[in-house]
């Protein structure tokens, strides 16, 4: 389907658009009316309706309809309302697409052959800042992670950076958490030890799990402590292609994840791989320290454990397990629904410590920020924020 229409057919309460490909799209009068963008219908600043669409009479009809320049549909309704609609926006909705612009960046799967890590300098506060943020968020969407270099090595910089993207999500670890070795830390979380951590996603026991994690390296001069990242989508797709039965088991078997502390017990059940309607991986839940298989028959559990072990082996393989040093003053931003992270063991020293400062942001806030920047920098018409507006 193209973004233009050749003809319009109107008859009483029925309106059709006819596309270049000959497909007819029926437009219900109420569907059009609740998208009316005249000044007495929508607030021009927030695009919220100034009325309740449930009060529109069900008997509403279209009295006049016309198309100009294959771009604009003008409609007059039986209640006297006159409004113009973008045909492009109508076709967006027909396709099930979002109306506000996005960057057009699609996720790109990767493994350890990734030739160059996605890196960017810390965004400045000049007129070029919006472009810097756009590139940063586009890289995050494409690879599932991005490394921001030359950030201030101050605790407050973690908060300032995160809140430049979106609101910080408070979890059982607080608004901000410090990842470093602490006395008796194994009683709180293994992240607060110097032990190696295998690839995992954070907070799989929460619904939903935090979307994006930020780790700011205030100091990282110790021996060891390499960061590890794995593209969970790439591994899941390999399973899907080469071991479809194992992939299906991991998509269908709901695993119990649980977190226990003196203040909180968090528990939920998710498949290790959540697939979308097309069967493609959409979300990864994986944390070997806090997961428990369901009580199934021996045959079912034999198949599940085989599939889970294969998934674990691939996540930790040289083909997929990417290792690098997160230098002091760098910030690692990663999609917690896609990228698994971990670390190698390390040896702290009085003058050489490993101190990362972290927090979480929901993915919808990040997507919203990306879409606003895209619209702003590509100078999209503000009407695209609202389907059918001018």
C-alpha positions as a Markdown table, in Angstrom:
| # | Residue | x | y | z |
|---|---|---|---|---|
| 1 | Unk | 0.0 | 0.0 | 0.0 |
| 2 | Unk | 1.3 | 3.5 | -0.8 |
| 3 | Unk | 0.7 | 6.7 | 1.1 |
| 4 | Unk | -1.7 | 8.1 | -1.5 |
| 5 | Unk | -5.2 | 7.4 | -2.5 |
| 6 | Unk | -6.8 | 7.7 | -6.0 |
| 7 | Unk | -10.4 | 8.0 | -5.1 |
| 8 | Unk | -12.9 | 8.4 | -2.4 |
| 9 | Unk | -16.4 | 7.0 | -2.3 |
| 10 | Unk | -18.9 | 8.5 | 0.1 |
| 11 | Unk | -22.5 | 7.4 | 0.6 |
| 12 | Unk | -24.4 | 8.4 | 3.7 |
| 13 | Unk | -22.6 | 6.9 | 6.7 |
| 14 | Unk | -20.1 | 4.9 | 4.7 |
| 15 | Unk | -16.8 | 6.3 | 3.4 |
| 16 | Unk | -14.0 | 4.5 | 1.6 |
| 17 | Unk | -10.5 | 5.4 | 0.5 |
| 18 | Unk | -9.3 | 3.6 | -2.6 |
| 19 | Unk | -5.5 | 3.2 | -2.7 |
| 20 | Unk | -3.2 | 3.1 | -5.7 |
| 21 | Unk | -3.2 | -0.7 | -5.4 |
| 22 | Unk | -6.9 | -0.8 | -5.7 |
| 23 | Unk | -7.7 | -1.7 | -2.1 |
| 24 | Unk | -10.7 | 0.0 | -0.5 |
| 25 | Unk | -10.5 | 1.0 | 3.1 |
| 26 | Unk | -13.8 | 1.6 | 4.9 |
| 27 | Unk | -13.8 | 4.6 | 7.3 |
| 28 | Unk | -16.5 | 4.6 | 9.9 |
| 29 | Unk | -18.0 | 8.1 | 10.6 |
| 30 | Unk | -17.4 | 7.8 | 14.4 |
| 31 | Unk | -13.8 | 6.6 | 13.8 |
| 32 | Unk | -13.2 | 9.7 | 11.8 |
| 33 | Unk | -15.1 | 12.1 | 14.0 |
| 34 | Unk | -13.2 | 11.1 | 17.2 |
| 35 | Unk | -10.0 | 12.1 | 15.3 |
| 36 | Unk | -11.3 | 15.5 | 14.3 |
| 37 | Unk | -8.6 | 18.1 | 14.8 |
| 38 | Unk | -10.6 | 21.4 | 14.6 |
| 39 | Unk | -9.8 | 23.8 | 17.4 |
| 40 | Unk | -12.9 | 23.1 | 19.3 |
| 41 | Unk | -12.1 | 19.4 | 19.3 |
| 42 | Unk | -8.4 | 19.2 | 20.3 |
| 43 | Unk | -6.2 | 21.1 | 22.7 |
| 44 | Unk | -3.4 | 22.4 | 20.4 |
| 45 | Unk | -0.6 | 21.8 | 22.9 |
| 46 | Unk | -1.3 | 18.3 | 24.2 |
| 47 | Unk | -3.6 | 16.9 | 21.5 |
| 48 | Unk | -6.1 | 15.7 | 24.0 |
| 49 | Unk | -9.8 | 15.8 | 23.2 |
| 50 | Unk | -11.8 | 18.7 | 24.6 |
| 51 | Unk | -14.9 | 16.4 | 24.7 |
| 52 | Unk | -15.8 | 12.8 | 25.4 |
| 53 | Unk | -16.2 | 10.9 | 22.1 |
| 54 | Unk | -18.7 | 8.6 | 23.9 |
| 55 | Unk | -21.2 | 11.6 | 23.7 |
| 56 | Unk | -21.2 | 11.6 | 19.9 |
| 57 | Unk | -24.5 | 10.2 | 18.6 |
| 58 | Unk | -24.3 | 6.8 | 17.1 |
| 59 | Unk | -26.5 | 8.0 | 14.2 |
| 60 | Unk | -23.7 | 10.4 | 13.1 |
| 61 | Unk | -23.1 | 10.4 | 9.3 |
| 62 | Unk | -20.8 | 12.0 | 6.8 |
| 63 | Unk | -22.5 | 14.7 | 4.8 |
| 64 | Unk | -19.6 | 15.8 | 2.6 |
| 65 | Unk | -16.2 | 14.3 | 1.8 |
| 66 | Unk | -13.4 | 15.2 | -0.6 |
| 67 | Unk | -9.7 | 14.6 | -1.2 |
| 68 | Unk | -7.1 | 17.2 | -2.3 |
| 69 | Unk | -3.7 | 16.5 | -3.7 |
| 70 | Unk | -3.9 | 12.9 | -2.7 |
| 71 | Unk | -2.8 | 14.0 | 0.8 |
| 72 | Unk | -5.8 | 15.5 | 2.7 |
| 73 | Unk | -9.2 | 14.1 | 3.3 |
| 74 | Unk | -11.8 | 16.8 | 4.2 |
| 75 | Unk | -15.0 | 15.6 | 5.9 |
| 76 | Unk | -18.1 | 17.4 | 7.1 |
| 77 | Unk | -20.3 | 15.5 | 9.6 |
| 78 | Unk | -24.0 | 15.6 | 10.3 |
| 79 | Unk | -23.3 | 17.3 | 13.6 |
| 80 | Unk | -21.8 | 20.3 | 11.8 |
| 81 | Unk | -18.1 | 19.4 | 12.5 |
| 82 | Unk | -15.7 | 20.1 | 9.6 |
| 83 | Unk | -12.2 | 18.6 | 9.8 |
| 84 | Unk | -9.2 | 17.7 | 7.7 |
| 85 | Unk | -7.3 | 14.4 | 7.9 |
| 86 | Unk | -3.9 | 13.3 | 6.8 |
| 87 | Unk | -4.3 | 10.4 | 4.4 |
| 88 | Unk | -0.8 | 9.3 | 5.3 |
| 89 | Unk | -1.8 | 9.0 | 9.0 |
| 90 | Unk | -5.0 | 7.1 | 8.1 |
| 91 | Unk | -2.8 | 4.6 | 6.1 |
| 92 | Unk | -0.4 | 4.4 | 9.1 |
| 93 | Unk | -3.3 | 3.3 | 11.3 |
| 94 | Unk | -4.6 | 0.9 | 8.7 |
| 95 | Unk | -1.2 | -0.8 | 8.7 |
| 96 | Unk | -1.1 | -0.9 | 12.5 |
| 97 | Unk | 1.8 | 1.5 | 12.6 |
| 98 | Unk | 2.5 | 4.1 | 15.3 |
| 99 | Unk | 1.5 | 7.6 | 14.2 |
| 100 | Unk | 4.3 | 9.6 | 15.7 |
| 101 | Unk | 7.6 | 9.3 | 13.8 |
| 102 | Unk | 10.4 | 6.9 | 14.7 |
| 103 | Unk | 14.0 | 6.8 | 13.7 |
| 104 | Unk | 13.5 | 3.8 | 11.4 |
| 105 | Unk | 16.3 | 2.0 | 13.1 |
| 106 | Unk | 15.8 | -1.8 | 13.3 |
| 107 | Unk | 17.6 | -4.1 | 15.8 |
| 108 | Unk | 20.7 | -5.7 | 14.4 |
| 109 | Unk | 21.8 | -9.0 | 15.9 |
| 110 | Unk | 25.5 | -9.4 | 16.7 |
| 111 | Unk | 28.0 | -11.8 | 18.3 |
| 112 | Unk | 31.7 | -11.5 | 19.3 |
| 113 | Unk | 32.7 | -10.8 | 15.7 |
| 114 | Unk | 31.2 | -7.3 | 16.2 |
| 115 | Unk | 34.0 | -5.2 | 14.6 |
| 116 | Unk | 33.5 | -2.1 | 16.6 |
| 117 | Unk | 31.6 | -1.5 | 19.8 |
| 118 | Unk | 28.9 | 1.2 | 19.6 |
| 119 | Unk | 30.5 | 4.1 | 21.4 |
| 120 | Unk | 29.7 | 7.8 | 21.8 |
| 121 | Unk | 31.0 | 10.8 | 23.7 |
| 122 | Unk | 29.1 | 12.0 | 26.7 |
| 123 | Unk | 26.4 | 14.4 | 25.2 |
| 124 | Unk | 27.3 | 18.0 | 25.8 |
| 125 | Unk | 24.9 | 20.9 | 26.6 |
| 126 | Unk | 25.4 | 22.8 | 23.3 |
| 127 | Unk | 23.0 | 23.2 | 20.4 |
| 128 | Unk | 24.3 | 19.9 | 19.1 |
| 129 | Unk | 23.1 | 18.0 | 22.2 |
| 130 | Unk | 19.9 | 16.8 | 20.6 |
| 131 | Unk | 21.8 | 15.2 | 17.7 |
| 132 | Unk | 24.1 | 13.5 | 20.2 |
| 133 | Unk | 21.2 | 12.1 | 22.2 |
| 134 | Unk | 19.5 | 10.9 | 19.0 |
| 135 | Unk | 22.6 | 9.0 | 17.9 |
| 136 | Unk | 23.0 | 7.5 | 21.3 |
| 137 | Unk | 19.4 | 6.2 | 21.5 |
| 138 | Unk | 19.5 | 5.0 | 17.9 |
| 139 | Unk | 22.6 | 2.9 | 18.7 |
| 140 | Unk | 20.9 | 1.5 | 21.8 |
| 141 | Unk | 17.9 | 0.5 | 19.6 |
| 142 | Unk | 20.1 | -1.0 | 17.0 |
| 143 | Unk | 22.5 | -3.0 | 19.1 |
| 144 | Unk | 20.7 | -3.2 | 22.4 |
| 145 | Unk | 23.6 | -1.4 | 24.1 |
| 146 | Unk | 25.8 | 1.6 | 23.8 |
| 147 | Unk | 28.9 | 2.8 | 25.7 |
| 148 | Unk | 29.1 | 6.5 | 26.5 |
| 149 | Unk | 32.7 | 7.7 | 27.1 |
| 150 | Unk | 34.2 | 10.7 | 28.9 |
| 151 | Unk | 31.4 | 11.1 | 31.4 |
| 152 | Unk | 32.0 | 13.0 | 34.6 |
| 153 | Unk | 33.1 | 10.6 | 37.4 |
| 154 | Unk | 30.7 | 11.9 | 40.0 |
| 155 | Unk | 27.8 | 10.2 | 41.6 |
| 156 | Unk | 25.4 | 12.9 | 40.6 |
| 157 | Unk | 26.4 | 12.5 | 36.9 |
| 158 | Unk | 24.7 | 9.1 | 36.9 |
| 159 | Unk | 21.4 | 10.7 | 37.9 |
| 160 | Unk | 21.8 | 13.6 | 35.5 |
| 161 | Unk | 22.6 | 11.3 | 32.6 |
| 162 | Unk | 19.7 | 9.0 | 33.3 |
| 163 | Unk | 17.1 | 11.7 | 33.8 |
| 164 | Unk | 18.2 | 13.3 | 30.5 |
| 165 | Unk | 16.6 | 10.2 | 28.9 |
| 166 | Unk | 13.6 | 9.5 | 31.1 |
| 167 | Unk | 12.4 | 9.0 | 34.7 |
| 168 | Unk | 14.5 | 6.7 | 36.8 |
| 169 | Unk | 12.6 | 3.5 | 37.9 |
| 170 | Unk | 12.8 | 2.7 | 41.6 |
| 171 | Unk | 13.1 | -1.0 | 42.4 |
| 172 | Unk | 13.9 | -3.1 | 45.4 |
| 173 | Unk | 17.5 | -1.9 | 45.0 |
| 174 | Unk | 16.4 | 1.7 | 45.3 |
| 175 | Unk | 16.5 | 4.5 | 42.8 |
| 176 | Unk | 20.3 | 4.4 | 42.4 |
| 177 | Unk | 22.4 | 1.4 | 43.5 |
| 178 | Unk | 26.2 | 1.1 | 43.9 |
| 179 | Unk | 27.8 | -2.1 | 42.5 |
| 180 | Unk | 30.9 | -2.8 | 44.5 |
| 181 | Unk | 32.2 | -5.3 | 47.0 |
| 182 | Unk | 30.5 | -4.8 | 50.4 |
| 183 | Unk | 30.9 | -6.7 | 53.7 |
| 184 | Unk | 28.4 | -9.6 | 53.9 |
| 185 | Unk | 27.2 | -8.5 | 50.5 |
| 186 | Unk | 26.3 | -12.1 | 49.4 |
| 187 | Unk | 23.4 | -11.8 | 51.8 |
| 188 | Unk | 22.0 | -9.0 | 49.8 |
| 189 | Unk | 22.9 | -9.8 | 46.2 |
| 190 | Unk | 25.8 | -11.5 | 44.5 |
| 191 | Unk | 26.4 | -8.4 | 42.4 |
| 192 | Unk | 27.9 | -6.9 | 45.5 |
| 193 | Unk | 30.7 | -9.4 | 45.7 |
| 194 | Unk | 33.8 | -9.8 | 43.5 |
| 195 | Unk | 32.5 | -13.1 | 42.1 |
| 196 | Unk | 32.1 | -13.8 | 38.4 |
| 197 | Unk | 28.5 | -13.4 | 37.2 |
| 198 | Unk | 27.3 | -15.4 | 34.2 |
| 199 | Unk | 25.2 | -13.6 | 31.6 |
| 200 | Unk | 21.8 | -12.7 | 33.0 |
| 201 | Unk | 19.0 | -10.2 | 32.7 |
| 202 | Unk | 18.1 | -8.1 | 35.8 |
| 203 | Unk | 15.0 | -8.4 | 37.9 |
| 204 | Unk | 13.3 | -11.2 | 36.0 |
| 205 | Unk | 11.0 | -11.7 | 39.0 |
| 206 | Unk | 9.4 | -8.3 | 38.4 |
| 207 | Unk | 6.5 | -7.6 | 36.1 |
| 208 | Unk | 7.6 | -6.2 | 33.9 |
| 209 | Unk | 11.4 | -6.4 | 34.4 |
| 210 | Unk | 13.1 | -3.0 | 34.1 |
| 211 | Unk | 13.6 | -2.2 | 30.4 |
| 212 | Unk | 17.0 | -0.5 | 30.3 |
| 213 | Unk | 19.9 | -0.6 | 32.7 |
| 214 | Unk | 22.5 | 2.1 | 33.1 |
| 215 | Unk | 25.9 | 1.3 | 34.7 |
| 216 | Unk | 28.3 | 4.2 | 35.3 |
| 217 | Unk | 31.9 | 3.3 | 36.0 |
| 218 | Unk | 33.1 | 5.7 | 38.6 |
| 219 | Unk | 36.2 | 3.6 | 39.2 |
| 220 | Unk | 37.4 | 0.5 | 37.5 |
| 221 | Unk | 41.1 | 0.0 | 38.0 |
| 222 | Unk | 41.1 | -3.4 | 39.6 |
| 223 | Unk | 42.5 | -6.6 | 38.2 |
| 224 | Unk | 39.8 | -8.5 | 36.3 |
| 225 | Unk | 36.2 | -7.4 | 36.4 |
| 226 | Unk | 35.7 | -7.4 | 32.6 |
| 227 | Unk | 32.1 | -6.6 | 31.5 |
| 228 | Unk | 30.4 | -9.3 | 29.5 |
| 229 | Unk | 27.5 | -8.8 | 27.1 |
| 230 | Unk | 25.4 | -11.2 | 25.0 |
| 231 | Unk | 22.8 | -10.4 | 22.4 |
| 232 | Unk | 20.0 | -12.6 | 23.6 |
| 233 | Unk | 18.0 | -12.2 | 20.4 |
| 234 | Unk | 21.0 | -13.5 | 18.3 |
| 235 | Unk | 21.3 | -16.6 | 20.5 |
| 236 | Unk | 17.5 | -17.2 | 20.5 |
| 237 | Unk | 17.4 | -16.9 | 16.7 |
| 238 | Unk | 20.2 | -19.4 | 16.4 |
| 239 | Unk | 18.2 | -21.8 | 18.6 |
| 240 | Unk | 15.1 | -21.2 | 16.5 |
| 241 | Unk | 16.9 | -21.9 | 13.3 |
| 242 | Unk | 19.1 | -24.9 | 14.4 |
| 243 | Unk | 17.2 | -26.3 | 17.3 |
| 244 | Unk | 13.5 | -25.4 | 16.8 |
| 245 | Unk | 12.2 | -27.9 | 19.3 |
| 246 | Unk | 14.4 | -26.5 | 22.1 |
| 247 | Unk | 13.4 | -23.0 | 21.1 |
| 248 | Unk | 9.7 | -23.9 | 21.4 |
| 249 | Unk | 10.2 | -25.5 | 24.8 |
| 250 | Unk | 12.0 | -22.4 | 26.2 |
| 251 | Unk | 9.2 | -20.1 | 24.7 |
| 252 | Unk | 6.4 | -22.2 | 26.2 |
| 253 | Unk | 7.7 | -23.2 | 29.6 |
| 254 | Unk | 7.1 | -20.7 | 32.3 |
| 255 | Unk | 9.9 | -20.6 | 34.9 |
| 256 | Unk | 9.5 | -19.3 | 38.4 |
| 257 | Unk | 11.9 | -16.4 | 39.3 |
| 258 | Unk | 12.1 | -15.3 | 42.9 |
| 259 | Unk | 14.0 | -12.7 | 44.9 |
| 260 | Unk | 14.2 | -12.8 | 48.7 |
| 261 | Unk | 15.5 | -10.2 | 51.1 |
| 262 | Unk | 14.7 | -9.1 | 54.7 |
| 263 | Unk | 12.4 | -6.4 | 53.3 |
| 264 | Unk | 10.9 | -8.0 | 50.2 |
| 265 | Unk | 9.9 | -11.2 | 48.4 |
| 266 | Unk | 9.4 | -10.7 | 44.6 |
| 267 | Unk | 8.2 | -13.6 | 42.5 |
| 268 | Unk | 6.8 | -14.2 | 39.0 |
| 269 | Unk | 6.7 | -16.7 | 36.2 |
| 270 | Unk | 8.0 | -16.1 | 32.7 |
| 271 | Unk | 9.4 | -18.2 | 29.8 |
| 272 | Unk | 13.1 | -17.8 | 29.3 |
| 273 | Unk | 12.3 | -16.6 | 25.8 |
| 274 | Unk | 9.1 | -14.6 | 25.1 |
| 275 | Unk | 8.1 | -14.8 | 21.5 |
| 276 | Unk | 5.9 | -12.4 | 19.6 |
| 277 | Unk | 2.9 | -13.4 | 17.4 |
| 278 | Unk | 5.4 | -14.2 | 14.5 |
| 279 | Unk | 7.3 | -16.5 | 16.8 |
| 280 | Unk | 10.3 | -14.2 | 16.9 |
| 281 | Unk | 12.1 | -13.5 | 20.2 |
| 282 | Unk | 10.7 | -10.4 | 21.9 |
| 283 | Unk | 12.0 | -10.6 | 25.4 |
| 284 | Unk | 14.6 | -12.6 | 27.4 |
| 285 | Unk | 14.2 | -13.6 | 31.0 |
| 286 | Unk | 17.3 | -15.4 | 32.2 |
| 287 | Unk | 19.1 | -15.5 | 35.6 |
| 288 | Unk | 20.5 | -18.8 | 36.7 |
| 289 | Unk | 20.8 | -17.8 | 40.3 |
| 290 | Unk | 17.1 | -17.1 | 40.9 |
| 291 | Unk | 15.2 | -19.4 | 38.5 |
| 292 | Unk | 13.3 | -22.6 | 39.2 |
| 293 | Unk | 11.8 | -25.0 | 36.6 |
| 294 | Unk | 8.1 | -25.9 | 37.0 |
| 295 | Unk | 7.1 | -29.3 | 38.3 |
| 296 | Unk | 6.4 | -31.2 | 35.1 |
| 297 | Unk | 6.7 | -34.9 | 34.1 |
| 298 | Unk | 10.1 | -36.4 | 33.9 |
| 299 | Unk | 9.9 | -36.4 | 30.1 |
| 300 | Unk | 8.9 | -32.8 | 29.9 |
| 301 | Unk | 11.6 | -31.7 | 32.4 |
| 302 | Unk | 14.3 | -33.8 | 30.5 |
| 303 | Unk | 13.5 | -31.8 | 27.4 |
| 304 | Unk | 13.4 | -28.5 | 29.2 |
| 305 | Unk | 16.7 | -29.0 | 31.0 |
| 306 | Unk | 18.3 | -30.1 | 27.7 |
| 307 | Unk | 17.0 | -26.9 | 26.0 |
| 308 | Unk | 18.0 | -24.6 | 28.9 |
| 309 | Unk | 21.5 | -26.1 | 29.0 |
| 310 | Unk | 22.0 | -25.5 | 25.3 |
| 311 | Unk | 20.8 | -21.9 | 25.7 |
| 312 | Unk | 23.3 | -21.5 | 28.6 |
| 313 | Unk | 26.1 | -22.9 | 26.6 |
| 314 | Unk | 25.5 | -20.6 | 23.7 |
| 315 | Unk | 25.2 | -17.5 | 26.0 |
| 316 | Unk | 28.6 | -18.4 | 27.5 |
| 317 | Unk | 30.3 | -19.4 | 24.2 |
| 318 | Unk | 33.2 | -17.6 | 22.6 |
| 319 | Unk | 30.9 | -16.9 | 19.6 |
| 320 | Unk | 28.4 | -14.8 | 21.6 |
| 321 | Unk | 29.9 | -13.8 | 24.9 |
| 322 | Unk | 31.5 | -10.3 | 24.3 |
| 323 | Unk | 34.1 | -9.2 | 26.9 |
| 324 | Unk | 35.6 | -5.7 | 27.4 |
| 325 | Unk | 36.8 | -3.4 | 30.0 |
| 326 | Unk | 34.4 | -0.7 | 31.0 |
| 327 | Unk | 36.8 | 2.1 | 31.5 |
| 328 | Unk | 36.5 | 4.6 | 34.4 |
| 329 | Unk | 34.3 | 7.5 | 33.3 |
| 330 | Unk | 32.3 | 5.4 | 30.9 |
| 331 | Unk | 28.6 | 4.6 | 31.0 |
| 332 | Unk | 27.1 | 1.3 | 29.7 |
| 333 | Unk | 23.5 | 1.6 | 28.6 |
| 334 | Unk | 21.8 | -1.7 | 27.7 |
| 335 | Unk | 18.3 | -3.1 | 26.9 |
| 336 | Unk | 17.6 | -5.5 | 29.8 |
| 337 | Unk | 14.9 | -7.2 | 27.7 |
| 338 | Unk | 17.4 | -8.2 | 25.0 |
| 339 | Unk | 21.0 | -8.0 | 26.2 |
| 340 | Unk | 22.3 | -10.2 | 28.9 |
| 341 | Unk | 25.2 | -8.9 | 31.0 |
| 342 | Unk | 27.7 | -10.2 | 33.5 |
| 343 | Unk | 31.3 | -9.9 | 34.5 |
| 344 | Unk | 34.5 | -11.8 | 35.2 |
| 345 | Unk | 35.8 | -12.2 | 38.7 |
| 346 | Unk | 38.0 | -9.4 | 40.0 |
| 347 | Unk | 40.6 | -8.7 | 42.7 |
| 348 | Unk | 40.0 | -5.4 | 44.4 |
| 349 | Unk | 42.9 | -3.4 | 46.0 |
| 350 | Unk | 42.8 | -0.5 | 48.4 |
| 351 | Unk | 43.8 | 1.9 | 45.7 |
| 352 | Unk | 42.3 | 0.0 | 42.7 |
| 353 | Unk | 38.6 | -0.7 | 43.2 |
| 354 | Unk | 35.6 | -1.5 | 40.9 |
| 355 | Unk | 32.7 | 0.9 | 41.6 |
| 356 | Unk | 29.8 | 1.1 | 39.2 |
| 357 | Unk | 26.7 | 3.2 | 39.9 |
| 358 | Unk | 23.5 | 2.0 | 38.3 |
| 359 | Unk | 19.8 | 2.6 | 37.8 |
| 360 | Unk | 16.9 | 1.6 | 35.5 |
| 361 | Unk | 14.6 | 3.3 | 33.0 |
| 362 | Unk | 11.5 | 1.9 | 31.4 |
| 363 | Unk | 11.8 | 1.2 | 27.7 |
| 364 | Unk | 8.6 | 3.2 | 26.8 |
| 365 | Unk | 10.2 | 6.3 | 28.2 |
| 366 | Unk | 13.3 | 5.7 | 26.1 |
| 367 | Unk | 11.2 | 5.1 | 23.0 |
| 368 | Unk | 9.2 | 8.2 | 23.7 |
| 369 | Unk | 12.4 | 10.3 | 24.0 |
| 370 | Unk | 13.7 | 8.8 | 20.7 |
| 371 | Unk | 10.5 | 9.6 | 18.9 |
| 372 | Unk | 10.5 | 13.2 | 20.1 |
| 373 | Unk | 14.1 | 13.7 | 19.0 |
| 374 | Unk | 13.4 | 12.2 | 15.7 |
| 375 | Unk | 10.4 | 14.5 | 15.1 |
| 376 | Unk | 12.3 | 17.5 | 16.3 |
| 377 | Unk | 15.5 | 17.0 | 14.3 |
| 378 | Unk | 13.9 | 15.7 | 11.1 |
| 379 | Unk | 11.4 | 18.6 | 11.4 |
| 380 | Unk | 8.4 | 16.4 | 11.1 |
| 381 | Unk | 5.0 | 18.2 | 11.2 |
| 382 | Unk | 3.8 | 18.3 | 14.7 |
| 383 | Unk | 0.4 | 17.0 | 13.6 |
| 384 | Unk | 1.9 | 13.5 | 13.2 |
| 385 | Unk | 1.7 | 13.2 | 17.0 |
| 386 | Unk | -2.0 | 12.8 | 16.5 |
| 387 | Unk | -3.5 | 10.5 | 13.8 |
| 388 | Unk | -5.7 | 12.5 | 11.5 |
| 389 | Unk | -4.7 | 16.0 | 12.6 |
| 390 | Unk | -3.4 | 18.7 | 10.3 |
